[in-house]
Each structure stands twice: as C-alpha cells, then as structure tokens.
Amino acid sequence: MSSQPANANRQILLAERPSGEPRESSFRLAEGPVPDPGEDEVLVRSLFLSVDPYMRGRMRDVKSYAPPIQLDEVMVGGVVGEVVRSNQSGLETGDIVLGMLGWQDYAVAKPGQLHKLDPRIQPISLALGVLGMPGLTAYFGLLDIGQPKDGETVVVSAASGAVGAVVGQIAKIKGCRVVGTAGSDAKVEYIMNELGFDAGINYKTAGNLGAALDAACPAGIDVYFDNVGGPLTDAVIARINERARLIICGQISQYNAEKPEMGPRNLFHFIRARARMEGFLIFDHAARYAEGQAALGQWIVDGKIKYREDVMDGLENAPKAFIRMLRGENFGKQLVHVADPSA
Ligand SMILES: NC(=O)c1ccc[n+]([C@@H]2O[C@H](COP(=O)([O-])OP(=O)(O)OC[C@H]3O[C@@H](n4cnc5c(N)ncnc54)[C@H](OP(=O)(O)O)[C@@H]3O)[C@@H](O)[C@H]2O)c1
C-alpha cells in the first residue's frame, strides 16, 4: 500500500520535455511542506489521481487548446481527494471532491476549483473514469457528433479503454452494430464477451486492417469514433457509408511522434459519401456534464454500462502508470491510488 506523509507534500514534476516516448527520468519526485490554505481556500489530500493521454501533449512546448506544463512544474491532472482543511463555506473537512489538482499529495484549491462528490456513489474513483472526463467524452462525442441510429454500424478505436469502452456500450444501447479495435486478444475478448460488442479487431495482429474491417462491417461504417488516428483511421475512411459521421476525439498513435505522420490522403471518400468529420473537445460540453453523469450513472445502475479500472498504487508510481498507459499496457481506466479516505 502507498504511504502518504502526514506533514510533507510529495510532488511529481516535469523534469524534461521528452523526445518520443516519455521515460521515468522525464519526471522528478520533489518533497516540500504541506501548503496552507488562505482565505476562501481549501486544503485537499489526494486519494486517486488520473493519468490520461492528453498529458503527453501538455509535456510539449507547443500551442494547443491548453498551455504546456513548464519544466519543474507539477504534472497536471484530475484528482479525487479529501478536504483536510477548509476556509470556504460549502466545503467541510472530510468532504470528497474532484479537481484538477495535479500529481501531488496535497493541493490548495481556490473557490470554483473543486466539485463536491456524492460519497454514496462508489467507488469514488468513478469520478475520474466513466462518470468523469472519459465517460463524458464518450457520451457527448458519440451522441452529439456521431448521432448513432438504430441498426447503424459504429466503429470505435482504443475500444477497451476509458473512453472507447463507454462509446461502444452507449452505441449498443442505441441499437447499433458495434465494432471495436484494440491492441491485444484479451482486450478484444473483453469488449465482445463482457461488454457485448458485435465484433472486435486486434489491430496489432490483424494484418490487413481493411480486410478485417470489411469482415467486421459487412454493411459499411456509419459512425467512427476515432481515438487513435494513423493507418486504422485511413482504413476506416475508405469504408464509410453515405452521410457517415467521424468523431475525431484522440490521435494517440501520434502522441509520441516527433514529426506527425502525413495523412489522411483519402479524403475523396468524404465527397463520395457526403460524410462529416468533426474534432471534439470535452470542455466545450461543461455546461451539460450533469446531464451526461445522470445518464451514465443510470446505465451503470441498470447494468447497461460496465467499467474496468487499472489501478497502480503510490503517488511515486504515477510516471510508471502514465508510461504504461501510453504503451497500451493498461486494461481499463488507468488510475493511481494515492491514499485512502480517513473515515
Ligand atoms: N478530445 C477530448 O476531449 C478527449 C477526452 C478524453 C480522451 N481523449 C482521447 O481519447 C483517447 C482514449 O483516451 P483514454 O483516456 O480512454 O485512454 P485509454 O484508451 O484508456 O488508454 C490509451 C489506449 O490507447 C491505445 N494506444 C496506445 N498507443 C496506440 C497506438 N499507437 N495505436 C493505437 N492505439 C494505441 C492503447 O490501447 P490498445 O491496447 O488498444 O492499443 C491504450 O490502452 C486518447 O486519444 C485521448 O487523447 C480525448
């Protein structure tokens, strides 16, 4: 089990801007005093932290939808934590909260930075997974942009992951034929046998991806939820149906690339199919998170959405958890368990 110091704050800092795959030495563990909350501020102790693909982008010094992490700054990230001191009305010691507090044992949050969680919703780590950013990404990305209809074929990549697994299950709820791609036979078995997908493709061993998609999607592809980009996306584009909708959610196959791959070149298929491709960013949907959480929560209660977590223990292991997730060694939502709640 992890041991969290009571009177010191461990922090994982960005030590270098990695070229290619991040290494453990791309990060540095530092220790300092536990910060003091000021007026209207709250001191939070981390319990779970999330490691997510977008963090690879923040390690680069390039213009994006969010500013880069600076060298020697704490790694960003969503945290579920416990309030240990509060100078803010509405939050009390012992409350379980969600916030972008970063890879550290303790953080001070300003007004508006925390979201109080309902402790009856267990496990509390769901707020970082199916009921949090990844689940909401699946919900709004698929339903708003993808608009899946009964009987249509939906393909989702990184299908066993935090976002992909929820996308596929929502598409099943909407009556679609659902095809997932994933990087191991165990993941393909999981999406088919546990999550009820109609077909699965191990993109690492399938050989000819186009032939594998033809076999799995005999009626073509109406909706593609793209988490990975690269050759798989090219193969999907060649098989889109008229009026297909493509949700560009992630391009993880490119995140470690020093030079982005060329492509896609086969855009003529969009003319043939009069199809649409749209980039998606979850923060655009912040005003509707409650709606998404309510729907996802009900589907979990009804047994229509299952989830899987992959939990690594110890704040000091956050870099390891991040690196293994980027390599596809995670099986389910990758989390880091930092400490248990006090009560
Ligand atoms: N736009 C947004 O607002 C938004 C929000 C959340 C997430 N996302 C994106 O959604 C995607 C999934 O995120 P997640 O949190 O659910 O992560 P995840 O799927 O739980 O974990 C990442 C997975 O990506 C796959 N992967 C890694 N390298 C790959 C490669 N070269 N080619 C194909 N697949 C590869 C691996 O699965 P396999 O074993 O199957 O390869 C790995 O398990 C990411 O691209 C992320 O950036 C976007």
The ligand as an SDF file (V2000), in Angstrom:
LIG
                    3D

 48 52  0  0  0  0  0  0  0  0999 V2000
  -10.9320   15.2050  -27.1820 N   0  0  0  0  0  0  0  0  0  0  0  0
  -11.1950   15.0340  -25.8990 C   0  0  0  0  0  0  0  0  0  0  0  0
  -11.8430   15.8690  -25.2650 O   0  0  0  0  0  0  0  0  0  0  0  0
  -10.6960   13.7930  -25.2400 C   0  0  0  0  0  0  0  0  0  0  0  0
  -11.0280   13.4930  -23.9080 C   0  0  0  0  0  0  0  0  0  0  0  0
  -10.5740   12.2900  -23.3440 C   0  0  0  0  0  0  0  0  0  0  0  0
   -9.7800   11.4310  -24.1100 C   0  0  0  0  0  0  0  0  0  0  0  0
   -9.4610   11.7710  -25.3850 N   0  0  0  0  0  0  0  0  0  0  0  0
   -8.6700   10.8670  -26.2310 C   0  0  0  0  0  0  0  0  0  0  0  0
   -9.3060    9.6030  -26.2390 O   0  0  0  0  0  0  0  0  0  0  0  0
   -8.3300    8.5900  -26.4570 C   0  0  0  0  0  0  0  0  0  0  0  0
   -8.5000    7.4950  -25.4190 C   0  0  0  0  0  0  0  0  0  0  0  0
   -8.2170    8.0370  -24.1230 O   0  0  0  0  0  0  0  0  0  0  0  0
   -8.4640    7.1610  -22.8030 P   0  0  0  0  0  0  0  0  0  0  0  0
   -8.3260    8.0690  -21.6440 O   0  0  0  0  0  0  0  0  0  0  0  0
   -9.7110    6.3790  -22.9640 O   0  0  0  0  0  0  0  0  0  0  0  0
   -7.2070    6.1810  -22.8110 O   0  0  0  0  0  0  0  0  0  0  0  0
   -7.2550    4.5810  -22.8510 P   0  0  0  0  0  0  0  0  0  0  0  0
   -7.9240    4.1630  -24.1100 O   0  0  0  0  0  0  0  0  0  0  0  0
   -7.7780    4.0660  -21.5550 O   0  0  0  0  0  0  0  0  0  0  0  0
   -5.6950    4.2520  -22.8990 O   0  0  0  0  0  0  0  0  0  0  0  0
   -4.9510    4.5670  -24.0290 C   0  0  0  0  0  0  0  0  0  0  0  0
   -5.0110    3.4020  -25.0370 C   0  0  0  0  0  0  0  0  0  0  0  0
   -4.5910    3.8520  -26.3130 O   0  0  0  0  0  0  0  0  0  0  0  0
   -4.1770    2.7400  -27.0630 C   0  0  0  0  0  0  0  0  0  0  0  0
   -2.9740    3.0530  -27.8330 N   0  0  0  0  0  0  0  0  0  0  0  0
   -1.7680    3.4380  -27.3760 C   0  0  0  0  0  0  0  0  0  0  0  0
   -0.9080    3.5890  -28.3900 N   0  0  0  0  0  0  0  0  0  0  0  0
   -1.5790    3.2870  -29.5240 C   0  0  0  0  0  0  0  0  0  0  0  0
   -1.2380    3.2520  -30.9130 C   0  0  0  0  0  0  0  0  0  0  0  0
   -0.0030    3.5610  -31.3280 N   0  0  0  0  0  0  0  0  0  0  0  0
   -2.1970    2.8870  -31.7950 N   0  0  0  0  0  0  0  0  0  0  0  0
   -3.4370    2.5860  -31.3830 C   0  0  0  0  0  0  0  0  0  0  0  0
   -3.8160    2.5920  -30.0800 N   0  0  0  0  0  0  0  0  0  0  0  0
   -2.8930    2.9460  -29.1750 C   0  0  0  0  0  0  0  0  0  0  0  0
   -3.8780    1.6200  -26.0770 C   0  0  0  0  0  0  0  0  0  0  0  0
   -4.8710    0.6240  -26.2360 O   0  0  0  0  0  0  0  0  0  0  0  0
   -4.6300   -0.6430  -27.2050 P   0  0  0  0  0  0  0  0  0  0  0  0
   -4.0140   -1.7200  -26.3690 O   0  0  0  0  0  0  0  0  0  0  0  0
   -5.9910   -0.9600  -27.6780 O   0  0  0  0  0  0  0  0  0  0  0  0
   -3.6880   -0.1750  -28.2770 O   0  0  0  0  0  0  0  0  0  0  0  0
   -4.0400    2.2820  -24.7120 C   0  0  0  0  0  0  0  0  0  0  0  0
   -4.5460    1.3960  -23.7510 O   0  0  0  0  0  0  0  0  0  0  0  0
   -6.9800    9.2900  -26.4470 C   0  0  0  0  0  0  0  0  0  0  0  0
   -6.5740    9.5340  -27.7670 O   0  0  0  0  0  0  0  0  0  0  0  0
   -7.2580   10.6020  -25.7520 C   0  0  0  0  0  0  0  0  0  0  0  0
   -6.3610   11.5980  -26.1160 O   0  0  0  0  0  0  0  0  0  0  0  0
   -9.8840   12.9300  -25.9510 C   0  0  0  0  0  0  0  0  0  0  0  0
  1  2  1  0
  2  3  2  0
  2  4  1  0
  4  5  1  0
  4 48  2  0
  5  6  2  0
  6  7  1  0
  7  8  2  0
  8  9  1  0
  8 48  1  0
  9 10  1  0
  9 46  1  0
 10 11  1  0
 11 12  1  0
 11 44  1  0
 12 13  1  0
 13 14  1  0
 14 15  2  0
 14 16  1  0
 14 17  1  0
 17 18  1  0
 18 19  2  0
 18 20  1  0
 18 21  1  0
 21 22  1  0
 22 23  1  0
 23 24  1  0
 23 42  1  0
 24 25  1  0
 25 26  1  0
 25 36  1  0
 26 27  1  0
 26 35  1  0
 27 28  2  0
 28 29  1  0
 29 30  1  0
 29 35  2  0
 30 31  1  0
 30 32  2  0
 32 33  1  0
 33 34  2  0
 34 35  1  0
 36 37  1  0
 36 42  1  0
 37 38  1  0
 38 39  2  0
 38 40  1  0
 38 41  1  0
 42 43  1  0
 44 45  1  0
 44 46  1  0
 46 47  1  0
M  CHG  2   8   1  16  -1
M  END
$$$$
